[in-house]
Amino acid sequence: MSREIIFEIERLWVRKLKTSDIKPYHEMQSNPKVMQYVTGEVQSEEDHIKELKEVIGFYDKKENDFWIYAIERKSDSEFIGTLALIKDDEGDDEIGYRFLEKYWGLGYGYDLCKGSIKYCKSIGMPKLIGYVINVNVASAKILKKCNFQFVRKGIDKDSKLPETKYELIL
């Protein structure tokens, strides 16, 4: 299988998305439990096919600051989620990730966060920020465990839920 690996850690590869990822991508994006901390809404498979193609299209854009990658488990090459490295509204480098629900609670979030920090340092990012919906206690724990510091509280513009902004100077 052809992979465009961005970086790897012990149990995972982070690689470019491809159109053949649509089945697990749609499964993840259409799960209300996964989306409750994002937009709170799920969409159709047709919408996700269009979305996936748009995200893949960003890879070839000059001056791109919107990178969404697949997270693949090394042990069986399963797609387990996505990693986003994008610019937020303030121009800061933001990290975000989501996993298919069946992979929650297995330590992948922490592993991915640690690996992403190392990768982002290696490509010269000065800092990383993360926004966490306040009821998403597991994600906040991961950022704190990876030494992200509290910046401020606010309201997420998409979900309209209370959120906290964290940052890590790299």
C-alpha positions as CSV (number, residue, x, y, z in Angstrom):
1,M,0.0,0.0,0.0
2,S,1.3,3.4,-0.9
3,R,1.5,5.9,2.0
4,E,2.7,9.5,2.0
5,I,4.0,9.4,5.6
6,I,4.3,12.8,7.3
7,F,5.7,11.4,10.5
8,E,5.6,8.3,12.6
9,I,5.6,7.3,16.2
10,E,5.8,3.9,17.9
11,R,2.2,2.7,17.2
12,L,1.0,5.1,14.5
13,W,1.7,6.7,11.1
14,V,0.5,10.1,10.3
15,R,0.0,10.3,6.5
16,K,-1.8,12.2,3.8
17,L,-5.5,11.4,3.4
18,K,-6.6,9.6,0.3
19,T,-10.0,9.2,-1.3
20,S,-10.0,5.5,-0.3
21,D,-10.2,6.6,3.4
22,I,-13.9,7.6,2.8
23,K,-15.5,4.6,4.6
24,P,-13.7,5.1,8.0
25,Y,-13.6,8.9,7.6
26,H,-17.4,8.9,7.1
27,E,-17.9,6.6,10.0
28,M,-16.0,8.9,12.3
29,Q,-17.5,12.2,10.9
30,S,-21.0,10.8,11.1
31,N,-20.8,9.7,14.7
32,P,-22.6,12.2,17.0
33,K,-20.4,11.3,19.9
34,V,-17.3,12.2,17.9
35,M,-18.8,15.4,16.5
36,Q,-20.3,16.6,19.8
37,Y,-17.1,18.5,20.5
38,V,-16.7,19.8,17.0
39,T,-19.8,21.1,15.2
40,G,-22.3,19.0,17.0
41,E,-23.7,18.0,13.6
42,V,-23.3,15.0,11.4
43,Q,-23.5,15.0,7.6
44,S,-24.2,12.6,4.8
45,E,-21.6,10.3,3.1
46,E,-22.0,12.5,0.0
47,D,-21.1,15.6,2.0
48,H,-18.1,13.7,3.5
49,I,-16.9,12.6,0.0
50,K,-16.9,16.3,-1.1
51,E,-15.2,17.4,2.2
52,L,-12.5,14.7,1.9
53,K,-11.7,15.7,-1.6
54,E,-11.5,19.4,-0.6
55,V,-9.1,18.5,2.3
56,I,-6.9,16.5,0.0
57,G,-6.9,19.4,-2.5
58,F,-5.2,21.6,0.1
59,Y,-2.1,19.4,0.0
60,D,-1.1,21.0,-3.4
61,K,-1.9,24.6,-2.6
62,K,0.9,27.1,-2.3
63,E,1.1,28.8,1.1
64,N,-1.2,26.2,2.6
65,D,-1.9,26.5,6.3
66,F,-4.7,23.9,6.5
67,W,-3.3,20.4,6.9
68,I,-5.5,17.5,7.8
69,Y,-3.9,14.1,7.9
70,A,-4.9,10.5,8.4
71,I,-3.8,8.6,11.6
72,E,-3.1,5.0,10.8
73,R,-2.3,2.2,13.2
74,K,0.9,0.4,12.3
75,S,-0.2,-3.0,13.6
76,D,-2.9,-3.4,11.0
77,S,-2.8,-0.3,8.8
78,E,-6.3,0.7,10.1
79,F,-7.4,4.3,9.7
80,I,-8.2,5.4,13.2
81,G,-8.6,9.2,13.0
82,T,-7.4,12.5,11.7
83,L,-4.8,15.1,12.8
84,A,-5.3,18.7,11.9
85,L,-2.5,21.3,11.9
86,I,-4.1,24.5,10.9
87,K,-3.9,28.3,11.5
88,D,-6.5,29.6,13.9
89,D,-8.2,32.9,13.6
90,E,-5.3,34.6,15.3
91,G,-2.6,33.1,13.0
92,D,-1.4,30.6,15.5
93,D,-0.6,27.0,14.7
94,E,-3.4,24.9,16.1
95,I,-3.4,21.2,16.7
96,G,-6.6,19.1,16.6
97,Y,-7.4,15.5,16.3
98,R,-10.3,13.1,16.4
99,F,-10.6,9.3,16.5
100,L,-13.2,6.8,15.6
101,E,-15.0,6.0,18.8
102,K,-13.8,2.4,18.9
103,Y,-10.2,3.8,19.4
104,W,-11.0,6.1,22.3
105,G,-9.3,5.3,25.6
106,L,-6.4,3.4,24.2
107,G,-3.7,6.1,24.7
108,Y,-3.6,7.1,21.0
109,G,-4.4,10.7,21.8
110,Y,-1.5,11.1,24.1
111,D,0.9,9.3,21.8
112,L,-0.2,11.4,18.9
113,C,0.0,14.7,20.8
114,K,3.6,13.9,21.9
115,G,4.6,12.9,18.4
116,S,2.9,16.0,16.9
117,I,4.9,18.2,19.3
118,K,8.2,16.6,18.2
119,Y,7.2,16.9,14.5
120,C,6.0,20.6,14.8
121,K,9.3,21.5,16.5
122,S,11.3,19.8,13.7
123,I,9.6,21.9,11.1
124,G,10.2,25.1,13.0
125,M,6.8,26.0,14.5
126,P,7.3,28.4,17.4
127,K,4.3,27.2,19.4
128,L,1.2,25.1,19.2
129,I,-2.3,25.9,20.5
130,G,-5.2,23.7,21.2
131,Y,-8.9,24.5,21.8
132,V,-10.8,22.1,24.0
133,I,-14.6,22.1,24.6
134,N,-14.7,22.2,28.4
135,V,-16.8,19.0,28.8
136,N,-14.2,17.1,26.8
137,V,-12.1,16.4,29.9
138,A,-10.0,13.6,28.2
139,S,-8.6,16.0,25.6
140,A,-7.8,18.7,28.2
141,K,-6.0,16.1,30.2
142,I,-3.9,15.1,27.2
143,L,-2.9,18.7,26.5
144,K,-2.0,19.3,30.2
145,K,0.0,16.1,30.3
146,C,1.9,17.3,27.2
147,N,2.7,20.6,29.1
148,F,0.3,22.9,27.3
149,Q,-0.6,25.9,29.4
150,F,-4.0,27.6,30.0
151,V,-4.5,30.8,27.9
152,R,-8.1,31.7,28.3
153,K,-11.7,30.6,28.4
154,G,-14.2,31.4,25.6
155,I,-17.0,30.1,23.4
156,D,-16.4,27.9,20.4
157,K,-17.8,29.6,17.3
158,D,-19.0,26.3,15.7
159,S,-20.5,24.4,18.6
160,K,-21.3,27.5,20.7
161,L,-20.1,25.5,23.7
162,P,-17.7,26.8,26.4
163,E,-14.0,26.1,25.5
164,T,-10.5,26.6,26.8
165,K,-7.5,27.7,24.8
166,Y,-4.1,26.1,25.7
167,E,-0.7,26.8,24.2
168,L,2.7,25.2,24.2
169,I,5.9,27.1,23.4
170,L,8.1,24.8,21.3
